[in-house]
Amino acid sequence: MADPQPLILVERRPDGVASVTINRPKSLNSLTRPMMVELAGAFRSLGADGSVRAIVLFGSGRAFCSGVDLTAAEEVFKGDVKDAEKDLVAQMERCPKPIIGAIGGFAVTAGFEIALACDILVAAKGAKFIDTHARFGILPSWGLSQKLARIIGPNKAREVSLTATPLTAEQAERLGLVNYVVEEGQLLKKAREIAEAIIKNNHDLVLRYKSVINDGLKLDLGRALALEKERAHEYYNGMTKEHFKKMQEFIAGRGSKKPAAKL
């Protein structure tokens, strides 16, 4: 008898784009506690891997993730969720690399929260985001009650969460939650195109830029602007003459047929 397929697949490509796939399609990628711990470990490992420059997160089959496997709900909710090392969303939020979520089918409750922990979202036509916390009598603990309102506005977020009605991919795009809606067969292709555009840029700057955007979102605007200035000046102080020379070569290269020096 062949070994069963791993429930979490991790692929590191030579170009620096890694992929993480939730691979339990027969159960619509519902999560058990061991799967959540394994996913947390995958993001922790990829975040620390110097060869990885962007990550695509995907769910195999008909769903991105249908949430917690309710047959294992007690183990999940009564488990040691305070351990950040084993907390999937905590590890995604700590991950310095950009995470592109490729959302096909359903992203339900915990799956919705995992989508909200991504930096950029691509959704397939027909995909739906559903928050069923209120229906099942469960309080969110992975950020849905706070993040969604900040992205799509409090009134719409209250409607989505208190009624437990689906938010379609098309609605999510109009509200600014989803970056692109594409045909189902183009979902991974589009997510990888975004990742490939990211890895063409200065890797150190991409990491710093993601960090200052995400950290600033947790602050009021005044403190966020001060954070940007503080980090920018700290970076400027570390710039070398070689760095400025490369900048000049890059700008000069744009105006000629000669390939520009890469920053």
N, C-alpha and C positions, 0 to 999 in steps of 0.2 A: 504494500500500500504506500502510495506516494505521501511524502510529508505535506501537511497542510500549508497553504500559503501564509506567510507572515501577515499579521494584522496591521503592522505599520511598516511601510517600505520607505527606505531612505536611499537616494541616489545622489552621488557627487559627480558632476560632469567636469571634464577637463577645462572648460571655459570659465568655471567658477560659479555656474548656476546649479544649485542643489534643489532636489525636489523631495517633498515629504508627502506620502500618500496614505490616507486612512483606507485600509483595505479589508473591509468587512461588508461587502456589498449585499450579501443575502440578508443582513440585519440592518440595511440602510445606514451602515457605518455608525451604528450606535456604539457608545463607548462604555467599556468596563473600566474599573479602577486600574488594572494592570496596563491597559491600553493608554490611559491618561498619563500614567507614570512613564511609560515608554516614549510617548510623544514629548513629554517634558524633557526627558533625557536627550531626545533627538535634537530639539531646539537648543538645548544647552551645549551639546557637542558641536553643532553646526555654527553656533555663535562664536565658539572658541577656535574654530578651524580657520587658519589663515588663508587657506586656498578657496574658501567659500565666500562669494561676494554678494549673492542674492539667493533667496529661497522662494520656491513656488510650493504652496500647500494646496492639495487636491484631495477629493474623495472619489473612490472608484465606484462604478455602477450608477444607480439612479439617484443618489443623494450625496451631498457634500458631507453632512453629518446630521443624523436625526436626533442627536442629544445623548443623554445618559441612557444606557440600557436599564430599563426600569426593573428588570429582574435582579439587577445588581445595585439598585438605588441606595439601599441602606448602607452597603459597604462604602459607596462613594460619599454620601452625605454625612455619615457618622465617622468616616475615616479621618486621618490626620491631615486635613486640608490646609492646616496652618504651615505645613512644611513647604516652603517656597521651592525647594529643590525638586519636589515631586509635583508641583502645581503647574499644569500645562500653560495656562494663560499668564501666570507670573513669569515663566521662562520665555514665552513669546514676547512679553513686554520688555524683558531684560535683554533680549537678543539684539545685538548691535546691527545685524545685517537686515536690509529691507526684506519684508515678507509680503509676497503677492499671493492673495487668496484667489483660487479659481473655483467659483461656486456654481455647481451644477445641481439641478433638482432641488432638494430641500436643505436649508440650514435652520435647524429647529432648536430653540432654547439653548442648551449648552453649545450646539453647533453654531447658533447665531452669535453667541459670545466669543467663540473661537474666530469667527469671521471678523468681529469687531476688534480683535487683537491683531489683525493683519494691518499692514501699512497702505496697501493698495488692493482694491477688489475688482475682479472681472467676473461677470455673471453670465450664464447661458440664458437665452430666451426661455421663459417659462420657469426659471428658478424662483423660489419663494423663501423669504425669511419669516420665521414664525416664532413668537415668544409665547410658550404655553405655561410659564411659571404660575400665572394666576389660575389657570384651569386645573393644575395638579396640586395646588397648595404648597408651592415651593418658592422660597425667596432666592433671587439671584445672588450669586457671590463672585461671579467672574466679570462683573462690570456692566451688565446690560442696563440696569436701572439708571446708571450715570452717563455712560458713553453715548447711548442712542439719542438721548435728549440733546446732547451737545452737538451731535452731527445733523440730525434731521429736524430739530426744534422740539420743545417740550410738549406742545399740544399733539403733534403727530405721534411722538413717542408714547405719550399716555394712551392714545387710541390703540396703537399696535400692541402694547403690553396689557392694558386693562381689558381689551376685548378678545385678545388672543387670535386676531384675524391676520391673515397673511399680508406681508408687504411684498409685492411682486418685484422682480428684477428691474422692470421698467420704471416703477414708482421709485425704487431705491436709487436709480440713476438720476431721476429728476430731483430727488431730495439731497443728492450729494453723497450718499452712502457708497454707491457703486460708481467706479470710474468708467467702465465700458460694459455694454450688453452686446453679446455676440451670439452667432449661431452655435448650437451645442457642439458641433464638430470642430469649431474654431476656438473653443475655450482654452485648452492648454496652449495652443499656438499663440494666442494673444497674450496670455500670462507670461509665456517665455519671451515674447517680443519685448515686453516691458522690462523683464529682467535683463535681457541682452542690451537694451538701451541704457540701463543703469550701470552695467559693468564696463561700458565704454568710458565712463567718467572717472575722475580721480577718486580712487577707492577710499583713501583717508578722509577726503572731504565728504563723500557720500555718508560715511559712518557718522562724522561730526554733524552733518546737516540733519540726518534723521534724528539724531539725539537731541539737537537743540529744538527742532520742531516738536517732537513728542514731549520733551520735558517742559517746554514753554506752554503747551496746551493744558498743563496741570496748574498753571498760575494765572493770575489776572494779567491784563495786558501790560500794565506798568512794570510789574516784576518780570514778565516774559521778555520785554524789550531790554531791561537791564541785564538779564541773563544772556541774551544774544550779544550785547555789547561786551560783556565780560569775557565770554568765550572767544569772540572775534579778536579782541585785543591780546588775549593769551595766545591765540594762534599766530597773529601778526608778529608777536615778539619772538616766535620760534622760526620764522621764515628766514631762509638763507639767500645769499646772492644767487646761488644756483637756481633756486625756486623762481626768482624774478626773471632770470635769464630764460628759463623755460617758458614763462608766461609771454615774454616778448617774442620768442621763436614761434610760439603757437599763434599769436596774433598776426605776425608777419606771414606765416604759412597760409593763413586763410585768404590772403590777397594774392597768392601766387599759385601756380600749378603744382609746385613742389609740396609733397605731403607735410602737414604740420607736425612739429614735434609734439609728442603726447605728454600731457601734464601728468 
